[in-house]
């Protein structure tokens, strides 16, 4: 699958046919935090050998520089989901580089990334430095122990922007999912720089000093200000990790429960005071929970209930027993997504269960918590088996999406989405906006979306590539092979340990290289519409219907497009499964044709930027009518 998912940037010479195996790096990171200015001052020390050198240079990612310029897609609405006030820049600056005691700061050069790279145009996103390392093609790069080690010492400063989500600072402190230190670009087995893949596993030793006693999180480790060791002076070691997340908080509460053999540690700013009385609810989307008697959720309690149910479901649906494992769940100011995960920590938004004051909407948050839980478990398992991180992350989300859908479809109201709940009240202006505008916070949580645009891409696996989440691959494969087919793929991944591409080809009965090449990058810009519809009466009284279907945009995409015909005698569906700008389907019906609709179940994603109307407006032969809107009516009117 890697051949189709990773668009490699070749930046070096090729050393014969010998496979290149870079030695694992040990980073020693010493940092001080100036909380008032939002500045981290750091010294990073690590040792390299010839396996880390390309053309006499080593390459370093400077992750925070991606925050030095305003996001291109940010507008007046989305700004509030990224920055507490206005745009605030972040950066990382290298002030000195020493190699074996020799100052080589003057060798720093910017690496220009190609136009298709997500960080193309970001100044100093990647830099090179030239240590005096003697490497020749005669060295056996499978085992570079024969080459001498060079100690690299880097002094640097990082400015944390006032920013929400997975990197930034707010009134409660600092948080960075990773990248708050320079890190080496991955080198592939052929000795070439791979700018699209997260860094390989490394060992980290962290020395952290803050000006005041604070609650500190380093990956899944918690350091309380009340601990005997001063919590503003931390020393810890992390082994075999793809990166280090760092949280420094003014306030943090820690809650712990044991659930089906798994320990759950939850960290939140909120004090957990459960109501004195609970009432048992019916299953909500398949999730048996206990809720307060009013429509104001006990957020921590509900999250624990959902996580415990997820652990039980995981044990019942797979051959994997997570007994003895622990889960760390950290609440941070996520605003673009409700949850995220790294395989070491699950992150949830501090707005979870607090967006809408209606019980019916809380199940959508439950599903996102479960998806993060399952994805976390599957990714953690893959990391323990030393599998490729990038492919493992997508396969983990594929499996998580399958399990969440299975839970949702098993319970009352599981197939119900926000538009089903709210369509009766679309005459109210605020609800009409929620239904028809794509610019609604956490919109993909509530609506039947196949594509999660995720243009912020803060995650450590996502910022350097255009790869989709595993959910997209799950949805597109489900359209091809059906529900039973994706169940077979799931079993092959989880039970048999196979990879996604081979299982997809086995179930589909064909080579799937075209599929992963098509869907393994930026989602194509598409719009579908119904063209000419003709009805011809046949001699026996039946009617022959011919329907033109148009695909605007990137027309060479191949995906199953469902066309539904509704007529007085019932309804039927036809599938157009060809590439190209124009196609046609035909059907014989008994009765009068009432309507023709493309994509009646919302399985396609259509780009509003390539049409002057709502992209779904021309998906029907007879256009649907939206009810008149009462501009004065609002959910939040007093």
Protein Blocks (a to p, Z undefined) as FASTA:
>chain_A
ZZmmpccddfbdcehjbdcddddddddddddddfknopacddddddddfklpgghiacdd
dfklmmmpccfkbcfklmmmmbmklccddddddfbdceehiacklmpccddddfklmkgo
iahkbccddddddddfkbcfkbmmlpccddddddddddddddehjbdcdfkbccdfbhka
ccdddddfkopacfkbccdddddddddddfbdcdddehjbccdfkbmbackbccdddehi
fbdcddddfbdcdddddeehiacddddfbdcdddfbdcddddeehiacdddfbfcdcfkl
mmmmmmmmmmmmmmmmpccdfehiacdddddddfkbmbdcehlaccddfkgoklbccfkl
mmmmmmmmmmmmmmmmmmmmmmmnopafklmmmmmmmmmmmmmmmmmmmpghklpcfklm
mmmmmmpmklmmmmmpmbbghklmmpccfbdfklnomafklmmpcbdcfklmmmmmmmmn
ommlmmmmmmmmmmnopafklmmmmmnopafklmmmmmmcccdddddddddddddddfko
pacdddddddehjfkbccddddddddfkbccddddddedjbdcdddddedjdfbdcehkl
opaccdfklccbdfklmmpfbacddddddfkbcfkbZZ
